[in-house]
Amino acid sequence: MKTWLDVAAEWQRAWSREETADKLSGIIIQHGGGSGIVLLQEQQLVMPVSNAA
């Protein structure tokens, strides 16, 4: 059984396409429930940390 999250991720396919990846990420974060939370956690792992000290 496929969910809308599976279909959306399949349509996105190449997450390096930033013009659509950012928009889809926003939708998943807002409406994806637990998947949105996991996406936020994953983004924190891959985002560079700035040294503002």
N, C-alpha and C positions, 0 to 999 in steps of 0.2 A: 504494500500500500504506500503510495506516494503522498507526501504532504505538500503544501504550498511552499514550504522552505526548501524541500528537495528540488522542486521544479524551478524555483527562482535561482537557486545555486547552479543548477544545470544550465539554465539560460545564460547566466553570467559567464560561466565556464572559465574565462581567463581573468583572474582576479587582479592581474596587472593592468587591466583597462580601467584606469582611475576614473574616467568620466562616468562610468556606470557603477563601478564597485563602491564608490563613496555613497551614491544614492541608495543602492541596495543595502549596504551596511546600515544606513540610517533607518530604513524600513524594518530590517530585522531587529535592530536595537529597540525600536519603538513598539513593534507588534509581535515579536518572536518569543516573548516569554523567557523561559530558561535559556533558549538558544541565543537570545539577545544578550543575556548576562554573560554567557560563555564567550560570545564574540567580543564584548568589552574587555574581558579578562585577557583574551588572546591578543587584542590590540595593545594592551598595556605591556605585554611581554615583548612585542616586536618594535614598539615605538622607542626611538632614542630618548635617553634621559638627558636633559640639559643641565650643565653644571653652572648654576647661578649662585655660587658661593663666593 
